[in-house]
């Protein structure tokens, strides 16, 4: 079980032409053949593994979103065990909120403020660089907590958020919501 960040691009984008940009920003952008996700995207949209990381559990994307930790606990083995013990949804909700509250006081962030700033800057510069190229009109990002593999995971995309490139900022990226497809559009394409 891990977080992975995946991406979408228009089908006509030539990935090979962009390899130097992907390498410069430590991105992978290799195709994923997940029929479940592809069925929720635009026709012929490219669906891609965004980063070169083993997994994206330590990403700062969505780092400040309070629902991220809640969703992670809701999908945990511990909650499945509590459900088997016939705990009510309300009791589970209280347990999760208490767990998050106590954890916030005990944990130290895995990344320093400088590392968080550097990673967000990398994402912002990467997105702006690709979107400023006349050939790319949009890039989608999707963060999901995977239980199975990238190809076999069944994901329900909650909604799609449309963001113009001039609206990309650290606060937006730090608060990305899980299972929401964020489509970043070039200013010249809107």
Backbone torsions as a table, in degrees:
resi	resn	phi	psi	omega
1	UNK	NA	122.4	-177.7
2	UNK	-152.7	158.9	168.0
3	UNK	-82.7	141.1	170.8
4	UNK	-134.5	143.1	174.0
5	UNK	-103.8	123.9	177.0
6	UNK	-114.6	168.8	-174.6
7	UNK	-138.9	161.0	173.0
8	UNK	-128.4	149.3	174.5
9	UNK	-143.3	154.5	174.6
10	UNK	-59.5	145.2	-175.9
11	UNK	-56.8	-31.2	-175.3
12	UNK	-77.6	-6.6	179.5
13	UNK	-69.3	130.7	178.2
14	UNK	-89.9	105.6	-176.7
15	UNK	-62.9	-36.6	-178.7
16	UNK	-61.7	-36.0	178.8
17	UNK	-67.0	-20.2	-176.5
18	UNK	-100.5	-0.9	-176.1
19	UNK	-53.5	-38.5	-179.3
20	UNK	-65.1	-35.0	176.6
21	UNK	-69.8	-43.0	179.0
22	UNK	-60.0	-45.0	179.7
23	UNK	-64.2	-43.0	-178.7
24	UNK	-57.6	-36.4	-177.0
25	UNK	-103.6	13.1	178.8
26	UNK	58.2	42.7	177.6
27	UNK	-106.8	156.6	-178.3
28	UNK	-101.6	-59.4	-179.5
29	UNK	53.1	47.7	173.8
30	UNK	-96.5	144.1	-176.1
31	UNK	-63.1	144.2	174.2
32	UNK	-121.6	130.5	179.5
33	UNK	-101.1	75.2	178.2
34	UNK	-108.4	102.1	-176.4
35	UNK	-61.1	-34.5	179.2
36	UNK	-60.7	-48.3	-179.6
37	UNK	-70.0	-44.9	-178.1
38	UNK	-58.3	-31.4	179.9
39	UNK	-67.8	-15.6	-179.1
40	UNK	-102.7	0.1	-178.9
41	UNK	-101.1	175.3	173.4
42	UNK	-61.3	152.7	178.3
43	UNK	-55.9	135.0	177.4
44	UNK	61.6	17.6	177.4
45	UNK	-66.9	140.2	175.0
46	UNK	-76.7	133.7	175.8
47	UNK	-115.9	125.8	-165.9
48	UNK	-136.9	151.8	170.2
49	UNK	-80.2	120.2	-171.2
50	UNK	-74.5	-51.5	-170.7
51	UNK	-104.0	168.5	176.0
52	UNK	-92.7	-1.1	-177.7
53	UNK	-65.0	154.3	174.3
54	UNK	-56.2	-47.7	172.2
55	UNK	-148.3	175.1	-176.9
56	UNK	-114.4	29.5	-178.2
57	UNK	-62.9	-27.1	-178.6
58	UNK	-101.7	16.9	178.8
59	UNK	-65.9	151.9	175.3
60	UNK	-91.3	-8.4	175.5
61	UNK	-63.8	121.5	-177.9
62	UNK	77.7	6.1	-175.5
63	UNK	-55.0	-36.8	-176.9
64	UNK	-96.3	1.1	-179.0
65	UNK	-75.2	117.9	-176.2
66	UNK	-66.0	-22.7	-178.6
67	UNK	-75.4	-17.4	-178.0
68	UNK	-61.7	-50.2	-179.2
69	UNK	-67.3	-37.7	178.2
70	UNK	-60.9	-49.8	-179.6
71	UNK	-61.9	-38.9	179.7
72	UNK	-62.5	-45.2	178.6
73	UNK	-68.3	-37.5	-179.7
74	UNK	-60.9	-30.5	-179.1
75	UNK	-94.6	5.4	-173.9
76	UNK	-77.5	162.7	176.1
77	UNK	-61.8	-36.9	-179.1
78	UNK	-60.5	-44.7	179.8
79	UNK	-67.6	-38.0	176.1
80	UNK	-60.2	-39.1	178.0
81	UNK	-66.4	-39.7	178.8
82	UNK	-65.1	-36.6	177.6
83	UNK	-65.9	-37.5	177.2
84	UNK	-65.4	-28.2	177.7
85	UNK	-83.5	8.4	176.6
86	UNK	69.6	29.3	174.0
87	UNK	-67.6	143.7	178.0
88	UNK	-76.3	160.7	177.0
89	UNK	-59.5	-38.3	-179.7
90	UNK	-64.5	-43.3	-179.4
91	UNK	-66.9	-38.4	177.3
92	UNK	-65.2	-42.4	178.2
93	UNK	-58.1	-45.9	179.0
94	UNK	-63.4	-43.4	179.9
95	UNK	-60.0	-45.1	-179.5
96	UNK	-63.4	-46.3	-179.4
97	UNK	-62.4	-39.5	176.8
98	UNK	-65.4	-40.9	179.6
99	UNK	-62.3	-45.0	179.6
100	UNK	-64.6	-44.3	-179.2
101	UNK	-60.5	-45.9	-179.4
102	UNK	-71.1	-32.8	-179.1
103	UNK	-69.0	-37.0	-178.8
104	UNK	-61.9	-29.5	-179.4
105	UNK	-81.7	-21.9	-174.2
106	UNK	-100.9	-25.5	-172.3
107	UNK	-89.6	150.3	174.1
108	UNK	-109.4	133.6	179.9
109	UNK	-53.9	141.4	-179.4
110	UNK	-69.4	-19.0	-178.9
111	UNK	-123.0	147.7	177.1
112	UNK	-75.3	160.6	175.9
113	UNK	-54.9	-35.8	179.0
114	UNK	-66.1	-42.4	178.5
115	UNK	-64.9	-39.5	177.1
116	UNK	-61.7	-47.8	179.5
117	UNK	-59.4	-44.1	-179.2
118	UNK	-64.3	-42.0	-179.2
119	UNK	-67.7	-42.8	178.0
120	UNK	-63.1	-42.4	177.2
121	UNK	-60.2	-41.1	179.3
122	UNK	-60.4	-46.0	178.8
123	UNK	-63.4	-44.2	-178.5
124	UNK	-63.4	-46.6	-179.5
125	UNK	-65.3	-40.9	178.4
126	UNK	-59.8	-51.3	-178.9
127	UNK	-61.2	-45.5	179.5
128	UNK	-64.1	-39.9	-179.9
129	UNK	-60.8	-49.7	-179.1
130	UNK	-66.8	-41.3	-177.4
131	UNK	-72.4	-21.1	177.5
132	UNK	-81.5	-9.1	174.6
133	UNK	-80.2	129.0	-174.4
134	UNK	-59.3	-21.8	-176.7
135	UNK	-79.2	-16.8	-174.5
136	UNK	-114.1	115.8	-178.3
137	UNK	-93.3	-23.5	-178.9
138	UNK	-158.0	154.6	174.0
139	UNK	-136.2	131.6	176.2
140	UNK	-106.4	145.2	174.2
141	UNK	-127.5	138.1	-179.4
142	UNK	-137.8	126.1	178.1
143	UNK	-109.5	130.5	-177.5
144	UNK	-144.7	144.7	174.5
145	UNK	-88.8	108.7	-174.6
146	UNK	-87.4	134.5	174.0
147	UNK	-101.7	-36.0	176.0
148	UNK	-109.5	-151.2	-177.0
149	UNK	-91.3	171.3	-179.3
150	UNK	-60.3	-34.0	-178.3
151	UNK	-83.7	-34.6	-172.9
152	UNK	-97.6	-12.6	-177.0
153	UNK	-63.3	132.9	175.4
154	UNK	-98.0	111.9	-176.0
155	UNK	-112.7	137.7	171.6
156	UNK	-107.8	110.3	178.0
157	UNK	-71.8	118.2	-176.3
158	UNK	-63.3	-44.7	-178.9
159	UNK	-168.0	171.3	176.1
160	UNK	-118.0	126.9	177.4
161	UNK	-103.5	130.4	178.1
162	UNK	-101.4	124.9	-177.3
163	UNK	-131.0	126.8	175.3
164	UNK	-75.7	150.1	-175.9
165	UNK	-57.1	-32.4	-179.6
166	UNK	-71.2	-12.6	178.9
167	UNK	-92.9	-3.9	180.0
168	UNK	-70.1	123.6	179.4
169	UNK	-149.6	164.4	-177.6
170	UNK	-56.4	-42.5	-178.1
171	UNK	-60.3	-42.9	177.8
172	UNK	-59.5	-49.0	-177.0
173	UNK	-68.5	-36.6	179.1
174	UNK	-69.3	-18.6	-177.0
175	UNK	-113.4	19.2	177.3
176	UNK	-56.2	141.7	-179.0
177	UNK	-98.2	142.0	178.2
178	UNK	-64.3	141.8	176.6
179	UNK	66.0	20.8	172.2
180	UNK	-111.4	130.0	176.9
181	UNK	-86.4	116.3	178.0
182	UNK	-97.7	114.2	178.2
183	UNK	-103.1	115.7	179.6
184	UNK	-96.0	122.4	-176.5
185	UNK	-106.8	142.0	174.6
186	UNK	-65.5	143.6	179.4
187	UNK	-61.6	-36.9	-178.3
188	UNK	-70.8	-13.9	-178.4
189	UNK	-97.6	-7.3	-177.5
190	UNK	-90.7	NA	NA
